[in-house]
């Protein structure tokens, strides 16, 4: 299986992404960084222009594109799927979220400003990520020199360490009643410890904070998080306004919400086999 997976990746690289990278490299050899007709301001162009000479080749640039695709698409899909599962299971949130989306988009259209103003939706998405273990582990770091913690534990240089963010996300000293899903935890009242109500910006989903590690922390925190949060918000807002969601008749809460533990690495995939019947508001049912 592993071999087939690698072979498939190689084919995708060679036949699809690699072809585009090759064209961009040829244009770069001809024009450098200057503009030419039809030049696109996109990721592949940035990677070609920014690559050191020894990595400015089809194989290395293609590998980078594939890596960013993985970092950007899989994570966003998991975050959206978990939020949809939580919405279907917690119908009481649908009314208030729809009301917020209708009010904000009526006043500000489908703009970035509107996405910033969707505070209830932002909080619901953050709470969904906190509890659905989209980030069971976070922040892989390679130890570059021996480090000794205050308790005497030494991590030798060369080891890789990772933060068990699930423990932080369910720490009662940080989150009041940590195992209870509170969709509006981050936008109303004083209901988290470190997430102080006096600093509302810190409570937003995009804020990197040692108490919420979905996007990691520090210098290497996810740079795509601003785009990703807006993307998921826009998707959910559209679905909420146009569809009714419900759990499939035979799915239990446990089966539906528990991540697929056989499929966990740094992230836990949602259960792929659970389908959510979605009905166009006042219309036919789709799966
Ligand atoms: C909900 C969606 C996303 C989640 C949960 C997520 C999560 C993460 C996490 C946990 C890291 C590691 C951070 C660390 O080690 O401190 C990371 C890194 C990264 N992410 Fe995201 N990500 C998401 C979306 C995206 C998108 C849409 C893009 C690009 C368009 C992106 C690009 C990157 C890149 C380039 C890095 C490496 C940063 C570095 O090493 O300096 N991510 N992401």
Boltz pocket constraint, residues with backbone or C-beta under 6 A from the ligand:
constraints:
  - pocket:
      binder: B
      contacts: [[A, 68], [A, 71], [A, 72], [A, 73], [A, 75], [A, 76], [A, 79], [A, 137], [A, 138], [A, 139], [A, 140], [A, 213], [A, 214], [A, 215], [A, 216], [A, 217], [A, 218], [A, 219], [A, 220], [A, 221], [A, 222], [A, 223], [A, 224], [A, 225], [A, 227], [A, 228], [A, 229]]
      max_distance: 6.0
